[in-house]
Amino acid sequence: MLLVCCIVLTTAISCVHRPFGDDYYFQAMGADQEVVVTMDLSDPHRLPAPLPASFTALLSRVNRVSVALYDPKGYSDETEVLTAQDLAAYEYYGALEGNIPAFLTNSMLLWDDQWQKIEEDTVRYYRNETLGLDVYAPTRGLLLFASDNYLQAYQKTWKDRVTRIPKSLADRMANSLFGFYIASPQAMIDVGIALPKTAIMQSASLLFVIEEQHDGQLTLGGIITMKSEKLANSLSILLKSSYISDKRRKGEPLGDLTDLFVREDDAVYIQGMELSQSQFDQFSRLFGSLVSLPAGE
């Protein structure tokens, strides 16, 4: 909540700034086993779930929040499927993007007794022990945050940034309401589809997005890249069979399956899968948990 107040007080005279040009901040995320989530906050009416109360004050100032989650203990040999309840044990870093004036925001943090100035080598940032949060605005339009290792996040995504997420996938994520990406998956977020753990372990990367169709229907899209064409073909068959079985069990019409699951080389594309109420509820809980992280709730 303190972070929210600082930004709201200092953004009245700022303007939008894109420090990475046509690239996206979150493209420098996505190291092995990181779960990268990005959310478009520019139009609250298009969001798939209500925002936490304290975060609504930011809507007129912030147009995107991007978060990378990782297990500080590392991953076991077992694949983990994360739910909203699991996120509290994960460390994270990321950024708010929008109308954020760097000098004014950092000055507010400097003079707030609940934020402590930290300097590591030539890098400065502010820490709030109560929130368990480190923050700093390195440039206009961008506020970096981290729950644990701010210096590493700063170097990876700003000072020595290297693009990890391909532009074509990043465009798909940025143009959706909500998207996430995982390279070399050992863990993934529960997106409400029956994706076996064995299939996760055999995938090279996972991309899922929530998209809004012209009629207002929210749909799930995805690109699952497997380690071989043979594995991709098996996954395509498995997903289609699982989808049909689930629809028949619920007594629901199958609809047009022609282009719902499409395999191209080593990738399986999920195209326009309508979200069920249970899937929508899962995303709602997950969405609320994720946007609460940088809000300090």
C-alpha positions, 0 to 999 in steps of 0.5 A, a space after each residue: 500500500 505504501 508503494 501505491 501511495 508513493 506512485 500515485 502522489 508522484 505521477 500526476 505530471 508524468 507522461 508515458 515513456 518506453 525505454 526499450 522502444 519496440 521491445 518489451 521489458 519482460 522480454 529480458 525475463 524467462 531464464 530457465 524455470 522462471 514463470 514470467 507473467 505480464 498483464 495489461 492494466 490499461 483498460 480495467 474493464 477488459 481485465 479477467 478479474 477484479 483488482 485488489 482494492 489498493 491497486 485500483 489507484 494505479 490504473 490511471 498511471 500504470 499500463 502494465 505489470 510484469 513479474 518473474 517468479 522463481 523458487 528460491 530453493 530450486 526445483 525438485 525432480 518432480 514437476 510442480 503445478 502452481 496455484 494461487 496458494 503456492 505463490 507466497 513461497 516464491 520469490 519474484 522480481 519485475 516492473 511496473 510500466 506507465 506514467 512513472 517519473 523517476 526523479 519524483 518517485 525516488 525522491 518520495 521513497 528517499 524521504 519516506 521513513 519506511 523505505 531504507 536507502 540501499 547502495 550496492 556498488 554503484 546501484 541504489 534502491 530502496 527497501 521496505 522490510 515490512 513489505 519485503 520489497 525492494 524498489 527503484 525507478 532507473 528511468 522515466 516510465 519504469 519502476 523495478 521491484 524485487 522481493 529478494 535480489 534487486 541487484 540481480 533483477 536490475 542487472 538482468 533486466 536493465 543494465 546488462 539485459 539480454 532478450 530471452 523471449 522471442 519478439 513474436 511470442 512477446 507480441 502475443 503476450 503483450 496484446 493479450 489481457 494476461 500472458 505467461 511464458 516458461 522456458 525449460 519448465 520445471 514448474 508451471 501455473 495451473 491454467 485449467 487444462 489437463 496437461 500431464 506433468 510428463 508432458 511439461 517435462 518434455 516441453 522446451 517452452 510454454 506460452 499461454 494467454 487470455 484473449 478477449 474475442 469480438 463478442 466479449 468471450 474470454 478464450 485461452 490460447 497457447 503455444 507449447 513447444 516440445 523437444 521433438 516433433 514426435 512429442 508434439 504429435 503425441 501431445 496434440 492427440 492427448 490434448 484433443 482426446 482430453 478435451 473431448 472426454 471432458 466435454 462429454 463428461 459434462 454433457 457439453 457440445 464439442 463445437 468446432 475442433 478443426 483448428 482448436 489444437 494445431 501441430 506445426 513441427 515441434 509446437 502445438 497451438 491452442 487457438 481460441 479455447 473458450 474458458 469454462 467457469 472453473 477455468 475463469 475462477 482459477 485465473 481470477 484467483 491467480 490474477 488477484 494474487 499476482 497483482 497483489 505482489 507489487 502492491 505490497 499486500 
